[in-house]
Amino acid sequence: MNRSESARLAREITEVDKTLTGSTRLLFDPEIEPLAKRSIARQVAEHESHRDELRGALDLVTTQAATDMDDLMTDCRRAFLEAKANFAGLMSPAQMNRFVAEVVGPMIVYPDGRVAQKEAAPENLGAAGIGGTTLFSKQMSRASRDLFDVSLPPTNGNQIGN
């Protein structure tokens, strides 16, 4: 919304500037009557006041955009620190394997280093290869396949999650 609002305000300021340019030329035209020039001068003052209001509004939109960006950066930092704290507890390879198995589902690491979702898991097993896992866990497993690009060092075809 800030971009569209700032673009709208900039267009309005441009229109007011064009009007002011035309009106200012009329003020210096010797063929215009002095009484008409007073009326034009009053209109110029009104347009300048309107332009100042538009510029103030544009400044507010710019300030709000900067504030919004700061808030977003703060939220991102907070989320990163929270994720970092959560991952700090995953110290051993076994714990990491268990985490991947629960979040992504059973995986297999091929000798060339590729990691793939293990497709041969029995139907009644959940994301971590445990019978009776909830439907939510199965859905998370499917959805997370596209979200995680896991690259682990080559192994001898070790399986994660089983």
N, C-alpha and C positions, 0 to 999 in steps of 0.2 A: 504494500500500500504506500510506503514512503516514496518509492520511485515514481509511482503514478502521480502522487500528490505533488512531488517536487517538479515533475515535468509539467503538470498543469499550471502550477504557480509560475514557472519560468515562461510558459507560453503567454500567460496573462501579463506578465511584466513586459514581454516583448511587444504585445499589443498596445499597452499603455505608453511605452516608449515611442512607438510609431505615431500614436495620437499626439503626444507631446511635441514631437518633431514638427508635425504639420501645424499644430496650433502656434508654436513659437515662430514659425515662418510668417504666419498671418499677423503676429504682433509687429513685425518689422516691415510689413507691406505699407507703403506710403498712401495707397489708395483706399485703405480701410479707415472708416470714420473713428474718431477717438472714443465715442460711446461704445462702439462695437468692440474696440480694442480692450476696454474695461471688462466687458463680458467675456472676451476670450481669455484675458488674464485671470479672471475668476475661475474659468474652466481649467486653465493650466494648473492653478493652485490645487484644485480638487483632484485632478489627475495625478499630480505629484504626491499628494497625500495618500491616494489609493496605491500608488506605486510603492511608497514607503511601507504601507501596511502589508502589501504582498511580499516585499523583501523581508520584513519581520517574520511573516508566516513561513517563508522559505528557510530562514535561519532556524526557526523552531523545529521544522521537519528535519533539517540536517542534524541538529543537536539530538533530537529523538532517535534518529538512525544510529548515531554514534553511541548513545546510551544503550540502545537495543543490542548493538554489537558487543558492547562491554558485558552486558548481562549474558549474552550467548557464550562469550568466552569464559565467563565465570562458571556457568553451568557445565560447559565442556571440561574445564579443569576439575571441577568437583566430580564429574562422572569418571574421568580418567583416574583420579586419585582413589575413588571407590573401587574401580576395577583393579587397579594396581594392588590395593589392600586385599581384595578377594583372591587375586592370583598369587599373592605372596605366600599363602598357605599351601600352594601346590609345589612342594619342594622335591619330592621324590618322583622318579619316572613312573612308578606304579600309581601314584596319586594323579599324575598328569594323564596317564592312560585311562584311569577310571573317569576323570572329568570329561575327556574327549568322548569316551564311550557313552556317558550319560547325556551329554549335550548334543553331540553329532550323531552318535550311533556307532555300531560296530564298524571298525575300519581295518583295512589291511595295508601294510607297508611292503611294497614290492622291493626286490633287490636293487632296482635302479633308482630307488628313492621316491617313486610315485606313491601317493597315498590315495586310496579309493574307498568308497563306502562298500562294506561287505554286503553283497546282495544275497548271499546264500543263507542268511539267518533264518531259522525256522519261524513260521508265521506266528506262533504263540509267544515268541520272545520279544521283549521290549527293546528300547534303545540301548540298554547296557547288557543285553543278552540274559536278562533275568525274567523268568516267567511271571505273569501277572502284572507287568508294568502298565501304568495307566495310558489311556488314549492320548492324553495331553503330551506325555513323553514321546509317544510314537509320532505325533504331529510335529513336535519340536525337532525330532530327529530328521524328518523329511524336509522341513523348512530350513534347517540349518545347513543342509548339504550345499545349498547355493550360497550361503553366507560366509562359510569358512573355506579358506584356501590354505590347507594345512600342508606344510613342507617339512618333512622330518628327514634326518640322515638315513642313508640306505641301510637296510637290515637284511636278514635272510628270510624274508617273507613273514615276519612276525605279525601277529594279529593283535589289534588293540580292541579291548572290550570283550574278549572271550577267554 
